[in-house]
Amino acid sequence: MSASKLPVHFARSSLQGGCSNSEWPESCFYDYRLMHWHYTPLAMVWKGFTSTSGDSKFHDAVSGTQKAEGKKLSPKDGVCFAPSVEVGAGRAPTKENILKCFDINDFYFLYSTLHVDEEKVIGVIYWVPTSLIRVWFEDIGTKSGSICYSKFMKKMETVPMEESPVMRRGFPSV
């Protein structure tokens, strides 16, 4: 079983809605609430999935009978597999709903912003079969539904990785 990796380069100005770099601090590009909406469409194009109709709390993309859920992967927070309905102030994930997510989804696409400079935002999207995620979660997951970044990346090193060419967005055509 293998996973896939898509390096992504965004033109920084294309993500800022006309704001200057000083008006749009670097920290914004590490905020999953913003970046989810930039990484998700790229993952769908890359893998031939389409957006989930309506507001699904358990998956973000579909292709035929297959479903995929997108989650941030960050050195600070690791990755949390709890459904979005259970994430946020005053909410707590349940193992029952995490396992339900695993049952519903065939894949997870995990996205991470790696670098931000004055001109570009560099990130990565990993496409991982849920069957692997489930085994790893049972082994090293926490009650809060997370796996820490270093432990997750160690697991990723054990899986054959298919790397796609860099996907560039928002840069002028050459």
Buried (B, 14 or more C-beta within 10 A) or exposed (E): EEBBBBBBBBBBBEBBEEEEBEEBEBEBBBEBEEBBEBBBBBBBEBBEBEEBEEEBBBBBBBBEEBBBBBBBBBEEEBBBBBBBEBBEEEEEBBEEBBBEBBEBBBBBBBBBBEEBEEEBBBBBBBBBBBEBBBEBBEEBBEEBBBBBBEBBBEBBEEBEEEEBEEBEBBEEEE
